């Protein structure tokens, strides 16, 4: 059972919920990894066609929901390793702004 962090409109944690029970009105935390090279080219990835939300859409190179016990940075590093096989030193990351997607 994987539980994700539920938050309010200001990103304040308000609880936990099993990922499979997340509803349309729940707000959860997610992170995305944008990778650029020395030519300012951006690596993008296509979401699996079997995803329940946004199947087949193009976006970040790696992404995931922030799970119980994680912070954004933990999740970014984990997703980069799991999905891309990259071990990124935290000091090499440039954290972008928080955005609300709804």
N, C-alpha and C positions, 0 to 999 in steps of 0.2 A: 504494500500500500504506500503510494507516494503522496505526501501532503504538500500543498503549496501554500504560500503566504497570501492571505487575503488582506487588502489594504483599503483605506478610505480614499476619497478624492485627492487628498494631500499626501498620499503615499505613507500614511501612518499605519503600521500593522494593527489589524483588528481581530485576527484569528487565523486558523488553518483549516484547510478543506482538502479532502481527497481529490486528486486531479480529475478523476473520472466523474465527479459530482459537481464540477464547476458549472455554474449556470450563466445565462446571458447577463444577469445583473451583478454578478460577482466581479470585483476588480482584483486582479492578481499582478504580481511582479514578473517581469520578463527581462531578459538581456539579449543583446545581439552583438555579434562580432563583425565589424567591418575591417577588411584587410586591404591595405593599399601597398603598392610597390613604389620604387624610386621614380617611376614615370607617372605617378598619381593615378594609375589604373586601379580599379576597385574589383575585387573578387566577389562575385555574387553567386547565389545558389538557388536552384529551383526546389520548392517544397514538394514533397512526395504527393502523388495524386491521391493517396489514401488518407491524407490528413483530414480531420473533421473541420478544421478552420483554415481557410485559404489554400485549398489543395491546388498545386501547380503554379502558385504565385512565385515570383522571383523576389529575393531579398538578401538579407545578411548572409555572410558566409557560414555562420553558425549561430544558433539561437536556442534559447530554452527558458523554461519557467523557473523562477527562483523557488527552491524547495525549502522545506522546514530545516532550520539550522543554518541556512546559507544567507549570505549578503550578495549584492550585485557582483562584486569583484570575484567572489568564490565561484559564482555561477558562470561568469564569462570565461574564467580560466578552465573550468571543468568542461564546458561546451566546446571550447577550442580544441582541447585534447581529445574528447570523445568523438567529435564529428570530423575533425580535420587532422588529428594526430599531431597537433602543434603544442609544444610546451612553451608558453610565453612568459618570460619574466615579468612580474607585475609592474616593474619600473619602466617597461617598454610600452605600456598601454597608455593611450590617451583617452580618458573617460569623456564621453560626450554628454549632452544634456539628457535629462529625463524627459520623456514625452509621453503623453496620454494617447493611446490608440483605442478608440471605442466605437 
